[in-house]
Amino acid sequence: MNIENRLPADLLEFSQRIPAIVWNLIIALAAIMAGLIIKFIVTRLFKFYAKKETTYSIFKSIIVNLGTAITYFIPLFLLNLFIPLMRMDKIYITPLDKAIEICLTISFAGILVRAIRVLEDYVYHAYDLSKADNLTERKVRTQIQFIRKILVVLIVFVTIAIVLLSFESMRKIGTGLLTGVGIGGIIVGFAAQTSLGNLLAGFQIAFTQPIRIDDVLVVEGEWGRVEEITLTYVVLNIWDKRRLILPINYFITKPFQNWTRTSSEILGTVFLYLDYSVPLEELRTEFDRLINLTPLWDKKVKVVQVTDTKENNIEVRVLMSARNSSEAFDLRCYIRENLVTYVQQNFPDSLPRIRNDIGNLEKYLQPKVQGQDN
């Protein structure tokens, strides 16, 4: 390629004194080194500003998520700019230029994907799940996760399309395929019916939100939190650290319990089965004392009621409120253990028991005759 008009006279004279392959290597190495130096300077600046942040830093997020992608993109971009300075025949420079353009397209797509992650990190910081009542945060996180996955899929498909369409032969193939798109679309539609159903279910869940990230669910008899919502399945983190994987359309077609649908607050219940002789007022007094001692109670609801009477005992329901389901479980265990201990220590006769009342017992007792041998 003619480079007379692209270089100063002194540099042009120097380039003509050395072999073309050496000159081309110098140009390539100069472009790569310049790109790495620029990336190093930018990274150092971002790290400097990141140190000033105490909790969340968008600069740190950019370094973590975009660092690798930029490491490839900047040198490739400069190499693409420096190609006209190389001494190379057109028969060689055309495929080289095409290869670098494809690599640039892929690396730029990588930057877009990682930039979405930076945005997601910012939203996660703004909508922190550590709050006691995090309904809004769970709504936003569920939507942002689903939108991120959709955008990543779109970026991948568009990138593949751009790369393929950059080849003339692929354009001809694509033109031929368009003539059969009607029949092909029907065939693909039948073949991908389940996948498309899951994708539509994902859209419905993301925006109508029967479930959200960190929701507490009871599904198939298992209690757990929603850990991840993908385009095709949902991961439920069970209380004992197992993972329950369910297809995403399960939550559109089947019933399940959502304990945090409108609020994370929940009522906890403890049932005690006691004898009819139990002093209820003393039991209420002890319950009031116990529940006021623990920070697990949110100071909203506390009730002791007799909800049923059975043949041998009564059913006492102890109702209390907590900020979330985890604290409600701990609160129930705390109240149950201490009330049982209280009844055992103070009213042992009020524990459940079976009575046998035999009337006219004296009829069955034979008086002992004096002098009678046993």
C-alpha positions as CSV (number, residue, x, y, z in Angstrom):
1,M,0.0,0.0,0.0
2,N,1.2,3.5,-0.8
3,I,2.2,5.3,2.3
4,E,4.1,8.3,0.9
5,N,1.3,10.7,1.9
6,R,0.8,9.3,5.3
7,L,4.3,9.6,6.9
8,P,6.8,12.5,7.4
9,A,9.7,12.5,5.0
10,D,12.3,11.3,7.5
11,L,10.1,8.5,8.8
12,L,9.2,7.5,5.2
13,E,12.9,7.3,4.3
14,F,13.6,5.2,7.3
15,S,10.7,2.8,6.5
16,Q,12.1,2.2,3.0
17,R,15.5,1.2,4.3
18,I,14.2,-1.8,6.3
19,P,12.4,-4.9,5.0
20,A,8.6,-4.6,4.7
21,I,8.0,-7.4,7.2
22,V,10.1,-5.7,9.9
23,W,8.4,-2.4,9.3
24,N,4.9,-4.0,9.5
25,L,5.9,-5.7,12.8
26,I,7.1,-2.4,14.1
27,I,3.8,-0.8,13.2
28,A,1.8,-3.6,14.8
29,L,3.8,-3.6,18.0
30,A,3.6,0.2,18.2
31,A,-0.2,0.1,17.9
32,I,-0.5,-2.7,20.5
33,M,1.9,-1.0,23.0
34,A,0.2,2.4,22.6
35,G,-3.2,0.7,23.3
36,L,-1.9,-1.1,26.4
37,I,-0.3,2.2,27.6
38,I,-3.6,4.1,27.2
39,K,-5.5,1.3,29.0
40,F,-2.9,1.4,31.8
41,I,-3.2,5.2,32.2
42,V,-7.0,5.0,32.2
43,T,-7.0,2.2,34.8
44,R,-4.7,4.0,37.1
45,L,-6.9,7.1,37.0
46,F,-10.0,5.0,37.7
47,K,-8.3,3.3,40.6
48,F,-7.2,6.7,42.0
49,Y,-10.8,7.9,42.1
50,A,-12.1,4.5,43.3
51,K,-10.0,4.8,46.5
52,K,-11.9,7.9,47.5
53,E,-15.2,6.0,47.7
54,T,-15.9,4.2,51.0
55,T,-18.7,1.9,50.0
56,Y,-19.7,1.7,46.3
57,S,-17.6,3.0,43.5
58,I,-18.7,3.1,39.9
59,F,-15.0,3.4,38.9
60,K,-14.2,0.2,40.7
61,S,-17.1,-1.5,38.9
62,I,-15.9,-0.2,35.6
63,I,-12.4,-1.6,36.3
64,V,-13.7,-5.0,37.3
65,N,-16.2,-5.4,34.5
66,L,-14.7,-3.5,31.6
67,G,-11.0,-4.0,32.2
68,T,-10.5,-7.2,30.2
69,A,-12.7,-6.1,27.3
70,I,-10.9,-2.7,27.0
71,T,-7.5,-4.5,27.1
72,Y,-8.5,-6.1,23.8
73,F,-10.5,-3.3,22.2
74,I,-8.0,-0.3,22.4
75,P,-5.0,-2.1,20.8
76,L,-7.2,-3.6,18.1
77,F,-8.7,-0.1,17.4
78,L,-5.3,1.5,17.1
79,L,-4.0,-1.4,15.0
80,N,-7.0,-0.9,12.7
81,L,-6.0,2.8,12.4
82,F,-2.3,1.9,11.7
83,I,-3.0,-0.6,9.0
84,P,-2.7,2.1,6.2
85,L,0.9,2.7,7.3
86,M,1.9,-0.8,6.6
87,R,3.9,-1.8,3.4
88,M,1.7,-4.7,2.2
89,D,0.1,-5.7,-1.1
90,K,-3.7,-5.4,-1.3
91,I,-4.0,-9.2,-1.6
92,Y,-2.7,-9.5,1.9
93,I,-4.0,-6.4,3.5
94,T,-7.6,-7.0,2.6
95,P,-8.0,-10.2,4.7
96,L,-6.0,-8.7,7.5
97,D,-8.2,-5.7,7.6
98,K,-11.3,-7.9,7.5
99,A,-9.9,-10.0,10.4
100,I,-9.2,-7.0,12.5
101,E,-12.7,-5.6,11.8
102,I,-14.3,-8.8,13.0
103,C,-12.1,-8.9,16.1
104,L,-13.1,-5.2,16.8
105,T,-16.8,-6.1,16.4
106,I,-16.5,-9.0,18.8
107,S,-14.5,-7.0,21.4
108,F,-16.9,-4.0,21.1
109,A,-19.8,-6.5,21.8
110,G,-17.9,-7.6,24.8
111,I,-17.7,-4.0,26.0
112,L,-21.4,-3.6,25.6
113,V,-22.1,-6.8,27.6
114,R,-19.8,-5.8,30.4
115,A,-21.2,-2.2,30.4
116,I,-24.6,-3.7,31.1
117,R,-23.1,-5.4,34.1
118,V,-21.8,-2.0,35.3
119,L,-25.3,-0.6,35.1
120,E,-26.6,-3.6,37.0
121,D,-24.1,-3.1,39.8
122,Y,-25.2,0.5,40.1
123,V,-28.9,-0.5,40.3
124,Y,-28.0,-3.2,42.9
125,H,-26.2,-0.6,45.0
126,A,-29.2,1.9,44.7
127,Y,-31.7,-0.8,45.5
128,D,-30.1,-2.7,48.4
129,L,-31.8,-5.9,49.6
130,S,-30.5,-5.5,53.2
131,K,-33.4,-3.3,54.1
132,A,-36.1,-4.8,56.3
133,D,-39.0,-4.1,53.9
134,N,-37.3,-4.5,50.5
135,L,-40.4,-4.9,48.2
136,T,-39.4,-2.1,45.8
137,E,-35.8,-3.4,45.7
138,R,-36.9,-6.9,44.8
139,K,-39.2,-5.6,42.1
140,V,-36.4,-3.6,40.4
141,R,-33.8,-6.4,40.8
142,T,-36.0,-8.9,39.2
143,Q,-36.7,-6.7,36.2
144,I,-33.1,-5.6,35.8
145,Q,-31.9,-9.2,35.8
146,F,-34.3,-10.2,33.1
147,I,-33.6,-7.1,31.0
148,R,-29.9,-7.8,31.2
149,K,-30.3,-11.4,30.0
150,I,-32.5,-10.3,27.1
151,L,-30.0,-7.5,26.1
152,V,-27.0,-9.9,26.3
153,V,-28.8,-12.4,24.0
154,L,-29.7,-9.6,21.5
155,I,-26.1,-8.3,21.5
156,V,-24.8,-11.8,20.8
157,F,-27.2,-12.4,18.0
158,V,-26.6,-9.0,16.4
159,T,-22.8,-9.5,16.7
160,I,-23.0,-12.9,15.0
161,A,-25.2,-11.4,12.2
162,I,-22.8,-8.5,11.6
163,V,-19.8,-10.9,11.4
164,L,-21.6,-13.2,9.0
165,L,-23.0,-10.5,6.8
166,S,-19.5,-9.0,6.4
167,F,-18.7,-11.9,4.1
168,E,-20.2,-11.7,0.6
169,S,-20.8,-15.5,0.4
170,M,-22.9,-15.3,3.6
171,R,-25.0,-12.5,2.1
172,K,-25.9,-14.8,-0.8
173,I,-26.7,-17.6,1.5
174,G,-28.9,-15.3,3.6
175,T,-30.8,-14.1,0.5
176,G,-31.5,-17.7,-0.5
177,L,-32.7,-18.6,3.0
178,L,-35.1,-15.7,3.0
179,T,-37.1,-17.4,0.3
180,G,-37.9,-20.3,2.6
181,V,-38.5,-18.3,5.7
182,G,-42.2,-19.0,5.8
183,I,-42.0,-22.7,5.9
184,G,-38.8,-22.6,8.0
185,G,-40.6,-20.3,10.5
186,I,-43.4,-22.7,10.9
187,I,-41.1,-25.6,11.5
188,V,-38.9,-23.7,14.0
189,G,-42.0,-22.5,15.7
190,F,-43.2,-26.1,16.4
191,A,-39.8,-27.3,17.3
192,A,-39.2,-24.4,19.7
193,Q,-42.7,-24.2,21.2
194,T,-41.5,-25.0,24.7
195,S,-38.6,-22.6,24.6
196,L,-40.8,-19.8,23.3
197,G,-43.3,-20.6,26.0
198,N,-40.6,-20.3,28.6
199,L,-39.4,-17.0,27.1
200,L,-42.9,-15.5,27.1
201,A,-43.4,-16.8,30.7
202,G,-40.1,-15.0,31.6
203,F,-41.5,-11.7,30.2
204,Q,-44.7,-12.1,32.1
205,I,-42.8,-12.9,35.4
206,A,-40.5,-9.9,34.9
207,F,-43.2,-7.4,34.5
208,T,-46.3,-8.8,36.3
209,Q,-44.0,-10.2,39.0
210,P,-45.7,-13.1,40.7
211,I,-42.2,-13.8,42.0
212,R,-39.2,-11.6,42.5
213,I,-35.6,-12.0,43.5
214,D,-35.3,-12.8,47.2
215,D,-39.0,-13.7,47.5
216,V,-39.9,-16.3,50.1
217,L,-41.8,-19.2,48.5
218,V,-43.3,-22.5,49.5
219,V,-43.2,-24.7,46.3
220,E,-43.7,-28.4,46.2
221,G,-43.6,-28.5,49.9
222,E,-40.2,-26.8,50.1
223,W,-39.5,-23.4,51.8
224,G,-36.9,-21.2,50.2
225,R,-35.9,-17.9,48.7
226,V,-35.7,-17.0,45.0
227,E,-32.0,-16.9,44.2
228,E,-32.0,-16.6,40.4
229,I,-34.5,-16.1,37.6
230,T,-33.2,-17.0,34.2
231,L,-34.9,-17.0,30.8
232,T,-35.9,-20.6,31.2
233,Y,-35.8,-21.6,34.9
234,V,-35.9,-20.4,38.4
235,V,-33.5,-21.3,41.2
236,L,-34.9,-21.6,44.7
237,N,-32.5,-21.6,47.6
238,I,-33.9,-24.1,50.2
239,W,-33.4,-23.4,53.9
240,D,-31.0,-26.3,54.2
241,K,-28.8,-25.0,51.3
242,R,-30.3,-27.3,48.7
243,R,-31.3,-25.8,45.3
244,L,-34.7,-26.5,43.8
245,I,-34.7,-25.9,40.0
246,L,-38.1,-25.2,38.4
247,P,-39.1,-24.3,34.8
248,I,-40.1,-20.7,34.6
249,N,-43.5,-21.4,33.3
250,Y,-44.2,-23.4,36.5
251,F,-45.0,-20.1,38.2
252,I,-47.5,-19.2,35.5
253,T,-49.4,-22.5,35.4
254,K,-49.3,-23.9,39.0
255,P,-50.3,-22.6,42.4
256,F,-47.6,-21.8,45.0
257,Q,-47.2,-19.7,48.2
258,N,-45.4,-16.4,48.1
259,W,-44.9,-15.1,51.6
260,T,-43.4,-11.7,50.5
261,R,-45.7,-10.8,47.6
262,T,-46.7,-7.4,49.0
263,S,-44.5,-7.1,52.1
264,S,-41.7,-8.9,53.8
265,E,-43.7,-8.7,57.1
266,I,-45.2,-12.0,58.2
267,L,-47.2,-13.4,61.1
268,G,-45.7,-16.3,63.1
269,T,-47.9,-18.9,64.9
270,V,-47.2,-21.3,67.8
271,F,-49.7,-23.9,68.9
272,L,-49.7,-25.2,72.5
273,Y,-51.8,-28.2,73.5
274,L,-52.5,-27.9,77.3
275,D,-54.8,-29.2,79.9
276,Y,-58.0,-27.4,80.7
277,S,-56.6,-26.3,84.1
278,V,-53.9,-24.1,82.6
279,P,-54.2,-20.5,83.9
280,L,-54.5,-18.4,80.7
281,E,-53.9,-15.0,82.2
282,E,-50.6,-16.1,83.7
283,L,-49.7,-17.6,80.3
284,R,-50.5,-14.3,78.5
285,T,-48.4,-12.4,81.1
286,E,-45.4,-14.6,80.5
287,F,-45.8,-14.3,76.7
288,D,-45.9,-10.5,77.0
289,R,-42.7,-10.6,79.1
290,L,-40.9,-13.0,76.7
291,I,-41.8,-11.2,73.5
292,N,-40.8,-7.8,74.8
293,L,-37.3,-9.2,75.6
294,T,-36.4,-10.1,72.0
295,P,-35.5,-7.8,69.1
296,L,-37.1,-10.4,66.7
297,W,-40.5,-9.0,67.4
298,D,-41.5,-5.9,65.3
299,K,-43.8,-4.6,68.1
300,K,-47.0,-4.8,66.0
301,V,-48.9,-8.0,66.7
302,K,-49.0,-10.3,69.8
303,V,-52.0,-12.4,70.7
304,V,-52.8,-15.4,72.9
305,Q,-56.1,-17.2,72.1
306,V,-57.8,-20.5,72.7
307,T,-58.7,-21.5,69.2
308,D,-60.0,-25.1,69.8
309,T,-61.2,-27.4,72.5
310,K,-60.6,-31.1,72.3
311,E,-61.5,-34.1,74.4
312,N,-58.4,-34.1,76.4
313,N,-56.8,-30.7,76.0
314,I,-57.3,-27.2,74.6
315,E,-55.5,-25.6,71.7
316,V,-53.8,-22.3,72.5
317,R,-52.6,-20.2,69.5
318,V,-49.8,-17.7,70.1
319,L,-49.7,-15.2,67.3
320,M,-46.8,-12.7,66.7
321,S,-45.4,-10.6,63.9
322,A,-41.9,-10.2,62.6
323,R,-40.1,-8.1,60.0
324,N,-39.5,-11.1,57.7
325,S,-39.9,-14.8,57.4
326,S,-36.4,-15.7,58.8
327,E,-37.0,-13.7,61.9
328,A,-40.5,-15.0,62.2
329,F,-39.1,-18.6,62.3
330,D,-36.6,-17.7,65.0
331,L,-39.2,-15.9,67.0
332,R,-41.6,-18.8,66.9
333,C,-38.9,-21.2,68.1
334,Y,-38.0,-18.8,70.9
335,I,-41.6,-18.4,72.1
336,R,-42.4,-22.1,71.8
337,E,-39.3,-23.2,73.8
338,N,-39.8,-20.7,76.6
339,L,-43.5,-21.1,77.0
340,V,-43.1,-24.9,77.2
341,T,-40.4,-24.4,79.8
342,Y,-42.6,-22.0,81.7
343,V,-45.5,-24.4,81.9
344,Q,-43.3,-27.3,82.9
345,Q,-41.7,-25.3,85.8
346,N,-44.8,-23.5,87.1
347,F,-47.8,-25.5,86.0
348,P,-46.8,-29.1,85.4
349,D,-50.3,-30.3,86.0
350,S,-51.4,-28.2,83.0
351,L,-49.5,-30.3,80.6
352,P,-51.6,-32.6,78.4
353,R,-52.8,-35.7,80.3
354,I,-55.5,-38.3,80.2
355,R,-57.9,-38.5,83.1
356,N,-59.7,-41.7,84.3
357,D,-62.6,-40.9,86.7
358,I,-64.0,-44.1,88.2
359,G,-67.2,-43.4,90.2
360,N,-68.3,-45.3,93.4
361,L,-64.8,-46.7,93.8
362,E,-65.6,-47.9,97.3
363,K,-67.9,-50.6,96.0
364,Y,-64.9,-52.3,94.4
365,L,-62.7,-52.1,97.5
366,Q,-63.1,-55.2,99.8
367,P,-62.7,-54.3,103.5
368,K,-59.9,-56.3,105.0
369,V,-61.2,-58.9,107.5
370,Q,-59.2,-59.0,110.7
371,G,-57.1,-62.1,111.1
372,Q,-57.7,-63.1,107.4
373,D,-54.6,-64.6,105.8
374,N,-53.4,-63.2,102.5
